[in-house]
Amino acid sequence: MKDVSNIPFAILAGGLATRLKPITNTIPKSLVVVTDKPFLQHQLELLNKHGIKKVVLCVGHLGWMIQEYFGDSFMDIKLSYSYDGVTLLGTGGSIRKALPKLGDTFGVLYGDSYLPIDYIGILKHFIQHNVDGLMTVYNNHNKYDTSNVVFKNNTIILYDKKNKTSNMTHIDYGFSILKSHLFESYSTNTPFDLSDVIIPLTNKKMIIGYEVYERFYEIGSPKGLMELETLFTYNTKPDDAASS
């Protein structure tokens, strides 16, 4: 089996982060400090711990500040950058623009998500299957966010971010693995959402689901930021702290 640690990861870090204003008026969300360091540093430390070697940062709003801070490497990870430009391209459009840096197969993470999972194991699972994509899912039951996936017998039956149904107990966890050819029919510099690519894959059964059991953390909202502060400061899950 190929060395999956060389599969690049795209981190989608180009949004305006409106829910964190006024903090993000002057810095991008990736540089928001959580405990004693920028959030992106926590993400990169986690990826480095799991042996990931290449990261492409898809940046937009104040993205130059991210590149100025981190440069072209962090620990054992080689960093490169893809800029949206004047128009923010959305999660799908920013990946489309970054394809020359991503190669045939790549992982995708959101720039505000902290996901403590076995990345190498999931990459190996993907390589073993002849599919175009993999989506991690979590049995959320609307607890941490609104569930948007019907997942049964290790299969994604339905994924829809807009039209929610009562049998959606799982949620898109925030880490996917995709083939680059899925984006080639889209025009470069045209905004679109990553779900526009993934939903047709679920209908064609060309994406597999991989269930994870560790809750996700995010800094997209003040509440999420506070929960991650609790995790890093006390090494205690917020759920545990609330129940003790």
C-alpha positions in Angstrom: 0.0 0.0 0.0 1.2 3.5 -0.9 2.5 5.8 1.8 -0.7 7.7 2.6 1.2 10.2 4.8 2.1 12.0 1.5 -1.5 12.5 0.5 -2.0 16.3 0.9 -4.6 17.9 3.0 -6.5 21.0 2.0 -7.6 23.2 4.9 -10.4 25.6 4.0 -9.5 28.8 5.7 -10.9 31.5 3.5 -14.2 32.5 5.1 -15.1 35.9 6.7 -15.9 34.3 10.2 -18.8 36.7 10.8 -19.9 34.9 13.9 -16.6 35.7 15.6 -16.7 39.4 14.9 -15.2 41.8 16.1 -12.2 39.5 16.7 -12.1 38.6 13.0 -12.3 42.2 11.8 -8.5 42.4 11.9 -7.3 38.7 11.8 -8.5 35.6 9.9 -10.3 32.9 11.9 -7.2 30.6 11.7 -5.2 33.1 13.8 -7.8 33.4 16.5 -5.9 32.5 19.7 -7.1 29.4 21.6 -5.4 29.1 24.9 -1.9 30.3 24.0 -1.6 29.9 20.3 -3.4 30.5 17.0 -6.1 27.9 16.2 -4.3 26.8 13.0 -1.3 25.9 15.1 -3.4 23.4 17.1 -4.7 21.9 13.8 -1.2 21.5 12.4 0.2 20.1 15.6 -2.6 17.5 15.5 -1.9 16.6 11.9 1.8 16.4 12.5 1.2 14.1 15.5 -0.6 11.8 13.1 2.1 11.9 10.4 0.6 14.1 7.8 3.3 15.7 5.7 1.7 18.1 3.2 -1.0 20.8 3.8 -2.4 23.3 1.3 -4.0 26.3 3.0 -7.0 27.6 0.9 -7.1 31.2 2.1 -9.2 34.3 1.4 -10.0 36.9 4.0 -6.7 38.3 5.4 -5.0 35.1 4.1 -1.7 36.9 3.7 -1.5 37.1 7.5 -1.6 33.3 7.8 1.2 32.9 5.3 3.2 35.6 7.0 2.9 33.8 10.4 3.5 30.2 9.3 5.6 30.4 6.2 6.3 27.3 4.1 6.6 24.7 6.8 5.5 23.8 10.3 7.2 21.0 12.3 7.4 18.2 9.7 4.6 19.6 7.5 5.3 21.3 4.2 2.9 24.2 3.7 1.7 25.9 0.6 -1.1 28.4 -0.1 -3.9 28.9 -2.6 -5.6 32.3 -2.6 -9.2 32.8 -3.5 -8.5 36.3 -4.9 -10.9 39.3 -4.9 -14.0 37.0 -4.8 -14.3 34.4 -2.0 -14.9 31.1 -3.8 -16.7 29.1 -1.1 -15.6 25.7 0.1 -15.9 24.0 -3.4 -14.5 26.9 -5.4 -11.4 27.2 -3.2 -10.6 23.5 -3.7 -11.1 23.9 -7.4 -8.5 26.7 -7.6 -6.1 24.7 -5.4 -6.2 21.5 -7.5 -2.7 22.1 -9.1 -1.3 21.8 -5.6 -3.4 18.9 -4.4 -2.8 16.1 -6.9 -5.0 13.2 -7.6 -6.3 12.4 -4.1 -6.5 14.7 -1.1 -8.0 15.2 2.3 -10.2 18.1 3.2 -10.6 19.8 6.6 -12.4 23.0 7.5 -10.4 25.8 8.9 -12.4 26.0 12.1 -12.6 22.3 13.0 -10.5 20.4 15.5 -11.0 16.7 14.8 -9.1 14.2 17.1 -9.3 11.2 14.8 -7.0 8.6 13.2 -6.2 10.3 9.9 -3.7 7.7 8.6 -6.2 4.9 9.4 -9.0 6.7 7.5 -6.7 7.4 4.5 -5.8 3.7 4.4 -9.4 2.7 4.5 -10.1 5.0 1.6 -7.3 3.6 -0.5 -8.7 0.1 0.0 -12.0 1.0 -1.7 -12.6 1.9 -5.3 -14.6 5.0 -4.8 -14.3 8.7 -5.5 -14.8 10.0 -2.0 -15.0 9.3 1.7 -17.0 11.3 4.3 -16.5 10.9 8.0 -19.8 10.9 9.9 -20.7 11.1 13.6 -23.9 9.9 15.4 -24.8 13.4 16.4 -28.6 13.3 17.1 -28.6 17.1 16.6 -26.5 17.5 19.8 -23.6 19.7 18.6 -25.2 20.9 15.4 -28.1 20.0 13.1 -27.6 16.4 11.8 -27.6 16.2 8.0 -26.8 12.5 7.1 -28.8 9.3 7.0 -26.2 6.6 7.7 -27.1 2.9 7.8 -25.1 -0.3 7.4 -21.9 1.6 6.8 -23.6 3.5 3.9 -24.5 7.1 3.4 -28.1 6.9 2.4 -28.7 10.6 2.2 -26.7 13.8 2.7 -28.4 17.2 2.5 -27.4 20.4 4.3 -30.6 22.3 3.4 -33.4 19.8 3.5 -33.3 18.1 6.9 -35.3 15.0 7.6 -36.2 13.4 11.0 -34.2 10.2 10.2 -30.9 12.2 9.9 -29.2 11.2 13.1 -25.6 11.5 11.8 -23.7 14.6 10.7 -20.9 15.4 8.3 -18.0 15.3 10.8 -15.8 17.6 8.8 -13.1 15.5 7.3 -13.4 14.1 3.7 -11.1 12.4 1.2 -11.8 13.2 -2.5 -10.5 12.7 -6.0 -9.5 15.8 -7.9 -11.4 14.8 -11.1 -14.6 15.5 -9.3 -13.9 19.2 -9.5 -12.5 19.5 -13.0 -15.9 20.3 -14.6 -16.2 23.4 -12.5 -14.7 26.7 -13.7 -11.8 28.1 -11.8 -12.7 31.3 -9.9 -16.4 30.4 -9.7 -17.9 30.2 -6.2 -19.6 27.0 -5.2 -20.1 24.8 -2.1 -18.3 21.5 -1.4 -21.7 19.9 -0.9 -22.5 20.5 -4.6 -19.8 17.9 -5.3 -20.5 15.5 -2.5 -24.3 15.2 -2.8 -24.2 13.7 -6.3 -21.6 11.2 -5.1 -24.0 9.9 -2.4 -26.7 9.5 -5.0 -24.3 7.4 -7.2 -23.0 5.4 -4.2 -19.5 6.6 -5.1 -18.7 7.9 -1.7 -18.3 5.8 1.4 -19.1 6.7 5.0 -16.6 6.3 7.8 -18.1 6.5 11.3 -16.0 8.2 14.0 -16.8 8.2 17.7 -15.0 11.2 19.1 -17.0 14.4 19.1 -15.9 17.3 16.9 -14.8 20.7 18.1 -15.0 24.0 16.2 -14.3 27.7 16.6 -16.9 29.0 14.2 -19.0 30.4 17.1 -18.2 31.9 20.5 -19.7 28.8 22.2 -17.5 26.4 20.1 -14.5 28.6 20.9 -15.2 28.3 24.6 -15.6 24.5 24.5 -12.3 24.1 22.8 -10.6 26.4 25.4 -12.0 24.1 28.0 -10.6 21.0 26.3 -7.1 22.5 25.9 -6.9 24.2 29.3 -8.2 21.4 31.5 -7.7 18.4 29.2 -11.4 17.7 29.9 -14.2 17.3 27.4 -16.8 20.1 28.0 -19.5 17.3 28.3 -17.6 15.7 31.2 -17.1 19.1 32.9 -20.8 19.8 32.7 -21.8 16.5 34.2 -19.3 16.5 37.0 
